[in-house]
Amino acid sequence: MENPTRKQVDVVAGLIFAGAKLLVCQRHCKGAFPLKWEFPGGKVEAGESDVAALRRELNEELDIRVGEVRRLHRHRHDYPDGPSVRLSFFHVVAYQGVIKNLVFEQIVWSKLSDLLKFDFLEGDLALVQRLVDSGLSAFDADTDPRR
């Protein structure tokens, strides 16, 4: 049963592939969930669509302009003593610009088989496991325009 007093947060994240590798980002040491790994993205603002939020967040975090995206996965995660987060993950099929790390402790291009070596946020773990189990073909990564 949902806790009516629990804060509800909508979050979007982008999966950006370069060939057989996926971009993962480490949260800053002084922020919430310090040094945890995640996919780039963030909170959806009031009145903002998921795709608009994803485009805004990836521009703020990585200095890229996102084009085509495809929703890959959605789920909800309840953090103990924290918010209930509705997560939407998108495959970023096309973007313009060169990825720059503007806000993270570090960013890394990882093979899918290595994703479990990172200390991901709990809310991302269901997708991380799915990515490791399914490999690239399940996520149509070959549509990456830089491949």
C-alpha positions as CSV (number, residue, x, y, z in Angstrom):
1,M,0.0,0.0,0.0
2,E,1.3,3.5,-0.9
3,N,2.2,5.8,1.9
4,P,0.2,9.0,1.3
5,T,2.7,11.1,3.4
6,R,5.7,9.8,1.3
7,K,7.0,12.4,-1.1
8,Q,6.5,11.4,-4.8
9,V,9.2,12.4,-7.2
10,D,9.3,11.8,-11.0
11,V,12.8,11.3,-12.3
12,V,14.1,10.8,-15.9
13,A,17.5,9.3,-16.9
14,G,19.3,8.9,-20.2
15,L,21.1,5.9,-21.5
16,I,23.8,7.1,-23.8
17,F,25.7,4.5,-25.8
18,A,29.0,4.8,-27.6
19,G,29.4,1.5,-29.5
20,A,29.2,-1.3,-26.9
21,K,29.7,1.0,-23.9
22,L,27.2,3.0,-21.8
23,L,27.8,6.3,-20.0
24,V,27.5,6.1,-16.2
25,C,28.0,9.0,-13.8
26,Q,29.1,9.2,-10.2
27,R,27.2,11.7,-8.0
28,H,29.2,14.4,-6.4
29,C,30.8,13.8,-3.0
30,K,28.9,16.7,-1.3
31,G,25.4,16.0,-2.7
32,A,22.6,13.6,-1.9
33,F,23.6,10.0,-2.2
34,P,27.3,10.9,-2.3
35,L,29.5,9.0,-4.7
36,K,26.7,6.7,-5.9
37,W,26.6,5.8,-9.6
38,E,23.6,6.6,-11.8
39,F,22.6,7.4,-15.3
40,P,22.5,11.1,-16.1
41,G,19.2,12.9,-15.7
42,G,17.1,14.3,-12.8
43,K,13.8,15.5,-11.5
44,V,10.9,16.4,-13.7
45,E,9.7,19.9,-12.8
46,A,6.0,20.9,-12.5
47,G,4.4,21.2,-15.9
48,E,7.3,19.6,-17.7
49,S,7.1,16.5,-19.8
50,D,9.5,13.6,-19.2
51,V,11.3,14.2,-22.5
52,A,11.6,18.0,-21.9
53,A,13.0,17.2,-18.4
54,L,15.5,14.8,-19.9
55,R,16.6,17.3,-22.5
56,R,17.0,20.0,-19.9
57,E,18.9,17.8,-17.4
58,L,21.3,16.3,-20.0
59,N,22.1,19.8,-21.3
60,E,22.8,21.0,-17.7
61,E,24.8,18.0,-16.7
62,L,26.6,17.0,-19.9
63,D,26.3,20.1,-22.2
64,I,24.5,18.1,-25.0
65,R,21.3,18.8,-26.9
66,V,19.2,15.7,-27.0
67,G,17.4,14.7,-30.2
68,E,15.5,11.4,-30.6
69,V,14.9,9.3,-27.4
70,R,13.0,6.0,-26.8
71,R,11.6,5.1,-23.4
72,L,13.1,1.8,-22.4
73,H,12.1,1.1,-18.8
74,R,9.8,2.5,-16.1
75,H,9.4,1.5,-12.5
76,R,8.9,2.9,-9.0
77,H,11.3,2.7,-6.1
78,D,10.6,3.6,-2.5
79,Y,13.6,4.7,-0.6
80,P,13.5,3.8,3.1
81,D,12.9,7.0,5.0
82,G,12.8,8.9,1.7
83,P,10.7,9.6,-1.3
84,S,8.9,7.3,-3.6
85,V,10.6,7.8,-7.0
86,R,8.9,7.1,-10.3
87,L,11.8,6.5,-12.7
88,S,11.7,6.7,-16.5
89,F,14.8,5.6,-18.4
90,F,15.3,6.6,-22.1
91,H,17.7,5.4,-24.7
92,V,19.2,8.6,-26.1
93,V,19.3,7.7,-29.8
94,A,20.7,11.1,-31.0
95,Y,22.3,14.1,-29.5
96,Q,24.4,17.1,-30.6
97,G,27.5,18.3,-28.9
98,V,30.5,16.8,-27.1
99,I,29.8,15.2,-23.7
100,K,31.4,17.3,-20.9
101,N,31.2,16.5,-17.2
102,L,29.6,19.6,-15.7
103,V,28.3,18.3,-12.4
104,F,29.5,14.8,-11.6
105,E,32.5,13.5,-9.5
106,Q,33.4,11.5,-12.6
107,I,31.9,9.9,-15.7
108,V,32.8,6.6,-17.2
109,W,32.0,4.6,-20.4
110,S,31.3,1.1,-19.2
111,K,30.7,-2.2,-20.9
112,L,27.3,-3.6,-19.9
113,S,29.0,-6.7,-18.4
114,D,30.9,-4.4,-16.0
115,L,27.9,-2.4,-14.7
116,L,27.5,-4.4,-11.5
117,K,31.0,-3.3,-10.4
118,F,29.6,0.2,-9.8
119,D,27.8,1.2,-6.6
120,F,24.5,2.3,-8.3
121,L,21.6,4.1,-6.6
122,E,19.1,1.5,-5.4
123,G,16.5,2.9,-7.8
124,D,18.7,2.1,-10.8
125,L,19.5,-1.5,-9.8
126,A,16.5,-3.1,-11.5
127,L,17.5,-1.6,-14.9
128,V,21.2,-2.3,-14.3
129,Q,20.4,-5.9,-13.8
130,R,18.2,-6.0,-16.9
131,L,21.0,-4.4,-18.9
132,V,23.6,-6.9,-17.7
133,D,21.2,-9.8,-18.3
134,S,19.9,-8.7,-21.7
135,G,22.9,-7.1,-23.4
136,L,22.8,-4.5,-26.1
137,S,20.3,-6.1,-28.4
138,A,17.4,-5.7,-26.0
139,F,18.0,-1.9,-26.1
140,D,18.5,-1.3,-29.8
141,A,21.9,0.3,-29.1
142,D,23.0,-0.2,-32.7
143,T,20.9,2.9,-33.6
144,D,23.6,5.1,-32.0
145,P,24.5,7.6,-34.8
146,R,28.2,7.7,-33.7
147,R,28.7,4.0,-34.0
